[in-house]
Amino acid sequence: MKILLAGVVGGIVMFIWTSIAHMALPLGEAGIREIPNEATVVSAMQGSIGEQSGLYIFPGPGVGKNATRQEKNEAMKRIGEKMAANPSGILMYHPAGRPFTIGKWLGTEFFTELIEAILLVSVLAQTRVARFAGRIGVALVIGVLAAISTNVSYWNWYGFPSVYTASYMCIQIVGFLLVAVVAAFLLPKWVSKSVQIDAEIT
């Protein structure tokens, strides 16, 4: 019960932190820009992509869905030439009409961070680390693992801005550390008792 309580409180603290990072600090907008001449670009996308919502990459290999492995390999050899001569990137595209459901998005974000916090507290409790510095250290390692698992890959493969990558890694790592601080204050007696029992058994 104490672990669940610490996880819930930690999730709330993490959500508050990420909200501050995105709304009050420059971390949430770092590396993100608006498209110049947006109306012209959007009109071109609507004319080309239309109603096909999805994640697009360009330049594409230029082969169909049923292409053979040999055709895909040959196309990959030409990607370097395409990238040298043309712009490149990825695009998450939604056609007109996507509802602006900010409440639903915030709810999903909160639920995600709540689960992360509960899992982190559970791991910290299982480690039987009693010292405050030890819990912070474990949370730091887990936070770094979570932060680099996708952010570095997107920076490496898709060319995400370095400042964007560093900012979002910072947001995630600090969030995990704050959960560890909450756990350190709400679970001191539980962990110490567990350590004492383990010592008596051994």
Stockholm file with secondary structure:
# STOCKHOLM 1.0

chainA/1-202         MKILLAGVVGGIVMFIWTSIAHMALPLGEAGIREIPNEATVVSAMQGSIGEQSGLYIFPGPGVGKNATRQEKNEAMKRIGEKMAANPSGILMYHPAGRPFTIGKWLGTEFFTELIEAILLVSVLAQTRVARFAGRIGVALVIGVLAAISTNVSYWNWYGFPSVYTASYMCIQIVGFLLVAVVAAFLLPKWVSKSVQIDAEIT
#=GR chainA/1-202 SS CHHHHHHHHHHHHHHHHHHHHHHTSGGGGTTCCCCTTHHHHHHHHHHHTTTCCEEEEESCCCCCTTCCHHHHHHHHHHHHHHHHHSCCEEEEECCTTCCCCHHHHHHHHHHHHHHHHHHHHHHHHHHTCCSHHHHHHHHHHHHHHHHHHHHHHHHHHHCCCHHHHHHHHHHHHHHHHHHHHHHHHHSHHHHHHHHHHHHHHC
#=GC SS_cons         CHHHHHHHHHHHHHHHHHHHHHHTSGGGGTTCCCCTTHHHHHHHHHHHTTTCCEEEEESCCCCCTTCCHHHHHHHHHHHHHHHHHSCCEEEEECCTTCCCCHHHHHHHHHHHHHHHHHHHHHHHHHHTCCSHHHHHHHHHHHHHHHHHHHHHHHHHHHCCCHHHHHHHHHHHHHHHHHHHHHHHHHSHHHHHHHHHHHHHHC
//
